[in-house]
Amino acid sequence: MTADWGATLIGFGVGVATSVLFFAGLMLGIRMALQIGRPATVLLPSAALRIAILLGAGWVITGQGTDGWALAGYVAGFFLVRFVAIRMARVPGGREV
């Protein structure tokens, strides 16, 4: 079995870009929700939109027909951005937000 590194890198790039948008939208949605009286009116549509975009991009990547290599890169990109986002969200002093 040989790896398709080109497809993996394309998937990784799309995964990173999509995940940056996902977590930026999460940050924006939470900030907006904290300023209004009914946070569910912001959080629910925001979550639905972010999840739909993330899954849609993953669906497009899986349609590339590369035996899963593009999807593997996409997932790796997502988890890398997730790791960075969690590290950035930590409060100095060891406590989590």
trRosetta pair geometry for C-beta under 8 A, 3 or more apart (Angstrom, degrees):
i j d omega theta_ij theta_ji phi_ij phi_ji
3 8 6.5 -4 173 -28 106 141
3 69 6.2 132 -163 -120 70 129
4 7 4.1 22 120 25 117 116
4 8 6.3 149 92 -21 65 87
4 66 5.0 -126 75 -172 156 111
4 67 7.0 127 -1 47 127 102
4 69 4.2 163 55 52 98 167
4 70 7.7 -36 93 -42 121 73
5 8 5.3 -54 -142 39 36 116
5 9 6.1 36 159 -20 69 104
5 69 7.8 -90 -67 177 20 137
6 9 6.0 -56 -149 36 27 107
6 10 6.5 26 153 -16 62 106
7 10 5.7 -53 -147 37 33 111
7 11 6.2 34 154 -18 66 107
7 64 6.2 158 -143 125 114 142
7 66 3.7 169 -156 -160 166 165
7 69 4.4 85 92 94 118 113
7 70 4.3 -81 170 -61 95 87
7 73 7.1 -178 127 4 60 136
8 11 5.7 -56 -148 40 29 111
8 12 6.2 33 152 -22 64 107
8 69 4.7 -74 -63 168 83 96
8 70 6.7 -130 -83 -88 32 37
8 72 6.1 -32 -122 80 94 102
8 73 4.0 149 -170 -59 55 121
9 12 5.4 -49 -143 35 33 115
9 13 6.4 35 156 -19 64 103
9 73 6.2 -116 -48 -138 12 152
10 13 5.8 -54 -150 36 30 110
10 14 6.4 25 155 -13 65 107
10 61 8.0 173 117 -131 94 96
10 64 7.7 147 95 -120 135 165
10 70 5.9 -30 80 -125 100 102
10 73 6.8 97 65 89 48 154
11 14 5.8 -57 -145 41 30 107
11 15 5.9 34 154 -23 66 110
11 61 5.2 94 -120 -159 91 129
11 64 7.8 -127 -70 21 100 153
11 69 6.9 -178 2 125 143 59
11 70 3.5 158 -61 -171 120 56
11 71 6.1 -98 -143 -36 146 13
11 72 6.6 82 102 61 154 52
11 73 3.0 118 81 70 104 108
11 74 4.1 -82 -179 -38 95 77
11 75 8.0 -5 153 9 120 61
11 76 7.9 79 114 36 104 96
11 77 7.0 -165 132 -3 66 124
12 15 5.5 -56 -144 38 28 115
12 16 6.3 28 157 -20 64 104
12 73 3.7 -83 -42 -179 75 101
12 74 6.9 -121 -73 -66 30 32
12 76 5.8 -31 -108 78 94 108
12 77 4.4 148 -158 -57 53 110
13 16 5.9 -52 -146 34 29 109
13 17 6.4 24 157 -13 63 108
13 73 7.7 0 8 149 58 124
13 77 7.0 -122 -18 -99 9 151
14 17 5.9 -57 -145 41 31 109
14 18 6.0 26 159 -15 67 112
14 57 6.0 -174 163 177 110 115
14 60 8.0 -127 -178 87 154 111
14 61 5.9 179 88 -81 148 120
14 70 7.9 24 35 -178 131 99
14 73 7.9 80 41 110 89 105
14 74 5.8 -30 83 -106 100 95
14 77 7.1 143 73 56 49 164
15 18 6.0 -57 -139 41 25 107
15 19 5.9 21 162 -17 63 114
15 57 7.9 157 -90 128 46 125
15 61 7.7 34 -58 -80 86 164
15 73 6.2 -168 -1 129 132 66
15 74 3.8 160 -69 -153 112 47
15 75 6.6 -91 -124 -9 147 15
15 76 6.6 101 91 65 162 57
15 77 2.5 130 94 64 111 124
15 78 4.9 -90 -173 -35 105 72
15 80 8.0 89 119 33 114 103
15 81 7.6 -167 139 1 80 120
16 19 5.9 -62 -143 40 24 108
16 20 6.3 29 157 -23 63 105
16 77 4.0 -100 -44 -164 67 114
16 78 7.9 -133 -75 -60 37 36
16 80 6.7 -28 -98 74 93 120
16 81 5.7 147 -137 -51 60 119
17 20 5.9 -52 -149 30 28 111
17 21 6.8 25 153 -12 61 105
17 77 7.9 -11 11 164 56 141
18 21 5.8 -58 -156 39 33 110
18 22 6.2 39 146 -25 67 106
18 53 6.7 -173 -154 137 99 95
18 54 5.9 129 157 -114 117 62
18 57 4.4 -154 -100 72 151 170
18 58 8.0 -170 114 -44 167 73
18 74 7.7 11 37 -155 135 96
18 77 7.7 84 43 113 91 125
18 78 7.4 -34 84 -87 102 90
19 22 5.1 -46 -143 33 38 118
19 23 6.3 24 162 -9 69 104
19 54 7.5 67 -87 -119 58 106
19 77 6.1 -178 4 132 131 86
19 78 4.6 167 -79 -121 133 58
19 80 7.8 125 79 66 160 73
19 81 3.6 141 117 61 130 150
19 82 6.7 -85 -167 -43 131 74
20 23 6.4 -60 -144 44 27 99
20 24 6.0 27 156 -18 63 112
20 81 5.7 -118 -62 -140 63 142
21 24 5.7 -57 -139 41 28 111
21 25 6.1 31 159 -20 64 108
21 50 7.8 -175 125 -131 83 85
21 53 6.8 -81 111 126 129 145
22 25 6.0 -62 -154 37 23 110
22 26 6.5 25 149 -21 62 106
22 50 5.1 104 -138 -169 72 106
22 53 7.1 -167 -82 85 84 112
22 54 5.3 47 -90 -73 132 117
22 78 7.9 17 34 -135 151 93
22 81 7.8 106 54 113 107 138
23 26 5.2 -43 -144 33 39 117
23 27 6.4 43 155 -20 65 100
23 81 6.3 -162 -1 148 137 109
23 82 7.3 178 -68 -99 132 52
23 85 4.3 -107 -154 -106 155 150
24 27 5.7 -51 -150 35 32 112
24 28 6.3 30 152 -15 64 107
25 28 5.7 -55 -143 41 32 110
25 29 6.0 34 156 -21 66 109
25 46 6.2 177 162 -171 100 98
25 49 7.2 -128 -177 96 149 106
25 50 4.8 180 96 -90 141 116
26 29 5.7 -56 -143 38 27 112
26 30 6.3 24 159 -17 63 107
26 46 7.5 132 -102 147 42 119
26 50 6.5 73 -58 -120 79 169
27 30 6.1 -57 -147 37 27 107
27 31 6.4 25 156 -17 63 109
28 31 5.8 -57 -147 38 30 110
28 32 6.3 26 157 -15 65 108
28 46 7.7 -161 89 -140 87 136
29 32 5.9 -57 -146 39 28 108
29 33 6.1 28 156 -21 65 110
29 42 5.8 167 -159 146 77 99
29 43 5.8 109 162 -108 115 55
29 46 3.5 127 -112 167 138 166
29 47 7.4 144 166 -47 167 65
29 50 7.7 -87 -22 -31 147 134
30 33 5.6 -55 -142 37 30 112
30 34 6.4 32 158 -23 64 105
30 43 7.5 53 -88 -99 54 99
31 34 6.0 -55 -151 31 28 111
31 35 7.0 20 154 -15 60 110
32 35 6.0 -68 -158 35 34 109
32 36 6.8 8 158 -5 69 112
32 42 4.9 -157 108 -163 112 155
32 46 8.0 154 56 -61 127 147
33 36 6.5 -71 -145 41 32 96
33 39 3.5 65 -173 -147 100 97
33 40 8.0 82 -138 -39 116 23
33 42 4.5 -155 -79 73 81 126
33 43 5.0 38 -92 -51 147 97
33 46 8.0 -105 -47 15 115 147
34 39 7.0 34 -64 -103 34 123
36 39 6.3 148 73 -80 90 54
36 41 7.1 -79 114 58 144 113
36 42 6.5 125 39 -20 137 128
38 41 4.7 54 110 -5 108 113
39 42 5.9 -64 -164 43 51 102
39 43 5.5 36 150 -16 85 117
40 43 5.6 -61 -125 47 35 104
40 44 5.4 31 180 -20 73 112
41 44 7.2 -33 -117 31 14 104
41 45 7.6 1 171 4 45 110
42 45 7.0 -75 -158 45 26 96
42 46 5.8 21 158 -19 65 123
43 46 5.6 -65 -142 42 26 114
43 47 6.0 27 162 -21 67 108
44 47 5.9 -53 -143 34 27 108
44 48 6.4 25 158 -17 62 107
45 48 5.6 -55 -145 38 34 112
45 49 6.2 32 158 -17 68 108
46 49 6.0 -58 -147 39 27 108
46 50 6.2 23 158 -15 64 111
47 50 5.9 -58 -142 40 28 108
47 51 6.0 24 161 -16 66 111
48 51 6.1 -58 -143 40 24 107
48 52 6.2 26 158 -20 62 111
49 52 5.8 -56 -144 36 27 111
49 53 6.4 24 158 -16 64 107
50 53 6.0 -57 -149 37 29 108
50 54 6.3 27 155 -17 64 110
51 54 5.7 -57 -145 39 31 111
51 55 6.1 23 160 -11 67 110
52 55 6.1 -59 -141 44 26 104
52 56 5.9 30 158 -24 64 112
53 56 5.6 -54 -140 37 27 114
53 57 6.3 26 160 -17 62 105
54 57 6.2 -57 -151 35 25 107
54 58 6.5 24 151 -15 61 109
54 78 7.7 81 -155 -115 113 128
55 58 5.4 -56 -147 40 34 114
55 59 6.2 39 152 -25 67 104
56 59 5.6 -51 -147 33 31 113
56 60 6.6 31 153 -18 63 102
57 60 5.7 -51 -150 35 34 112
57 61 6.4 35 151 -20 64 105
57 74 7.4 176 128 -148 97 129
58 61 5.6 -54 -147 36 33 113
58 62 6.4 32 155 -19 66 104
58 71 7.0 64 -162 -130 83 88
58 74 5.9 145 -113 143 74 148
59 62 5.9 -53 -147 35 31 109
59 63 6.7 33 152 -22 61 107
60 63 5.7 -59 -156 32 32 115
60 64 7.8 54 146 -43 58 87
61 64 6.0 -31 -172 -10 42 116
61 70 4.8 -158 -178 134 91 111
61 71 5.6 137 121 -84 112 61
61 74 4.7 81 143 -55 172 149
62 68 7.7 3 -128 -106 80 56
62 70 7.3 -169 -84 84 31 107
62 71 5.2 40 -88 -74 79 121
64 70 4.7 45 49 12 145 161
66 69 4.6 -82 133 45 112 98
66 70 4.8 95 48 -14 135 100
68 71 5.0 -59 -155 45 60 116
68 72 5.8 67 146 -29 83 99
69 72 5.5 -48 -146 32 33 114
69 73 6.6 33 154 -16 63 102
70 73 5.8 -54 -153 37 34 111
70 74 6.3 39 148 -24 65 106
71 74 5.3 -51 -146 34 35 117
71 75 6.3 34 155 -18 67 103
72 75 5.9 -53 -147 37 30 109
72 76 6.3 31 153 -18 63 108
73 76 5.6 -55 -145 38 32 112
73 77 6.3 35 154 -21 65 105
74 77 5.8 -55 -151 35 28 112
74 78 6.6 30 151 -20 63 104
75 78 5.6 -51 -150 33 34 113
75 79 6.4 25 157 -12 66 106
76 79 6.1 -58 -146 41 30 105
76 80 6.3 34 155 -22 64 107
77 80 5.7 -54 -146 34 30 113
77 81 6.5 23 159 -12 65 106
78 81 6.1 -63 -152 40 28 104
78 82 6.1 31 152 -22 66 110
79 82 5.2 -48 -139 37 35 118
79 83 6.3 43 157 -24 64 101
80 83 5.8 -52 -152 31 29 112
80 84 6.6 24 152 -13 63 106
81 84 5.7 -55 -149 40 35 110
81 85 6.1 37 153 -22 68 107
82 85 5.7 -54 -144 36 29 112
82 86 6.4 29 157 -19 64 105
83 86 6.0 -56 -150 35 27 109
83 87 6.5 26 153 -16 63 108
84 87 5.7 -57 -149 38 32 112
84 88 6.3 29 154 -18 67 108
85 88 5.8 -56 -146 38 30 109
85 89 6.3 27 156 -20 65 110
86 89 5.8 -59 -146 36 31 110
86 90 7.0 46 153 -38 62 94
87 90 6.1 -40 -159 6 34 116
89 96 7.4 36 117 -157 97 80
89 97 5.3 -94 164 19 94 130
90 94 7.8 -27 179 -140 115 17
90 95 7.8 154 -167 87 76 39
90 96 5.9 -57 -118 -109 73 64
90 97 7.1 -145 -113 -13 25 88
91 94 7.8 -29 82 58 80 27
91 95 5.0 -18 63 77 120 86
91 96 6.9 156 14 -131 91 13
91 97 5.8 127 -35 -64 100 76
